[in-house]
Structures are given as structure tokens and as C-alpha cells.
Amino acid sequence: MTDPNYTHMAFLLDASGSMASIKSDVEGGFDAFIADQRTQPGRCTVTLADFSGPGDYVVRYTGKDVAEVEPLALHPRGMTALLDSIGRLVTETGEFLAAMPEEQRPGLVIVGIMTDGNENSSQEWTHAGIKALIETQEQTYSWVFHYLGANQDAIEVGAGLGVRADASLTYAPAAAGSAMAAYSASLTSMRGAVARGEDVESARLGSAYTAAQRRKAAES
């Protein structure tokens, strides 16, 4: 049995060139998110990877205790190989968790994806392949996926990736911090619910983005 008091958060961050205009907002929003999660009870580890064009995928850290996560320094560059990067993050996170004895594995695994644009340069994965991968991780292993997207309809794009509508959030570029705050609130809710004994699906349903959070994230 997995540990209900242990959460692993894997986060995939778009570092394509277009992110330069919101670099400081994203950095501040991510740092505030980490600070918030540090205050929550239970064990929490974090994996962070960022990406741009084909082959440009950088793992900043894997399984780092949330208390030890350093401030984010984003380096925008290149294009947006979103599909390849999701495929790699999910695959490598699965390998990281599979190496643990079952009783030491997290009771809650949350994967966050944040981008300001659409896929434009992947070479290995297709939308259908990523959709199947995400749906398998959710249905078989009870992972939870969130998709935060700017300059797009994140619910529509998220659906194409296999991310549920209530876990997809459209944000205005100038409101990246508000999007991260909504994401953090959702994770806090899930972490608390699982620690209290709720199953992951019930915890997920109870942590859906609210109308107020969606409005704030959409403010330009």
C-alpha cells in the first residue's frame, strides 16, 4: 500500500522563447506555489523539467524535498516540443516511482503542465499517443494531471492531451501568478483529502478549479 501522507509533484514548464515576456511572473508564481506547498502537512517531493524545441528538455531536479527547492530561474529559448516533453516527463516519473518499494511510494502523484503556446515541433510523440499515456496513468495508477495554458482554450487543448476539463485552466499571460495560485490551491485540497483517507478520484473531484479562480486567471 502506498503512503497517503506522501505527495510527489512533477511539473513540466514551457521554456520556449515566447515565455520571455512573462518570465518574472512565472518565476514568482512558481516560487509562491512552492512556498505554499511547504506549509502543508505531510511529505512532499518535487520534480521539475523545462523544455523548448526538439531535444531541448532539461530536468532541473528529481524527487527533491519541497523544503529544499530553490527559486526558479527560467531561461526562455527555442520552440515548443510539448508532446515529446510530456512523454518524457511521464515516462521518467514512472521509472522514478517504480524504483521505490510500494509502501514507500506516494499516495498522490500530481503532474502539472504549464505552457503559453501550442505544440509545434515534437518528433517522437503524437497527440493520440500522449492522450493514451495520460489516460493510462490516471486510470491504472491514479495519477492526477493538470494543464495550464495561455493563448489558447486550455480545456480544448487539454482534452486533446487526455487532461480532464476540471483540471485544465486557461490563463492570460499577465496572470501567470494567478494561475499558479489556483493550481496550488487545488493541490492543497487534494493533499489534505488523500491524507484524511479519501480516494484519489474523490479528492480530485473536490479540488476542481472554481469559476472565481478561472475568472482571475483569465484577467489580462
C-alpha positions, 0 to 999 in steps of 0.5 A, a space after each residue: 500500500 502506498 503512503 497517503 501522507 506522501 505527495 510527489 509533484 512533477 511539473 513540466 514548464 514551457 521554456 520556449 522563447 515566447 515565455 520571455 515576456 512573462 518570465 518574472 511572473 512565472 518565476 514568482 508564481 512558481 516560487 509562491 506555489 512552492 512556498 505554499 506547498 511547504 506549509 502543508 502537512 505531510 511529505 512532499 517531493 518535487 520534480 521539475 523539467 523545462 523544455 523548448 524545441 526538439 531535444 531541448 528538455 532539461 530536468 532541473 531536479 528529481 524527487 527533491 524535498 519541497 523544503 529544499 527547492 530553490 527559486 526558479 530561474 527560467 531561461 526562455 529559448 527555442 520552440 515548443 516540443 510539448 508532446 515529446 516533453 510530456 512523454 518524457 516527463 511521464 515516462 521518467 516519473 514512472 521509472 522514478 516511482 517504480 524504483 521505490 518499494 510500494 509502501 514507500 511510494 506516494 499516495 498522490 502523484 500530481 503532474 502539472 503542465 504549464 505552457 503559453 503556446 501550442 505544440 509545434 515541433 515534437 518528433 517522437 510523440 503524437 497527440 493520440 499517443 500522449 492522450 493514451 499515456 495520460 489516460 493510462 496513468 490516471 486510470 491504472 495508477 491514479 495519477 492526477 494531471 493538470 494543464 495550464 495554458 495561455 493563448 489558447 482554450 486550455 480545456 480544448 487543448 487539454 482534452 486533446 492531451 487526455 487532461 480532464 476539463 476540471 483540471 485544465 485552466 486557461 490563463 492570460 499571460 499577465 496572470 501567470 501568478 494567478 494561475 499558479 495560485 489556483 493550481 496550488 490551491 487545488 493541490 492543497 485540497 487534494 493533499 489534505 483529502 488523500 491524507 484524511 483517507 479519501 480516494 484519489 478520484 474523490 479528492 480530485 473531484 473536490 479540488 476542481 478549479 472554481 469559476 472565481 479562480 478561472 475568472 482571475 486567471 483569465 484577467 489580462 
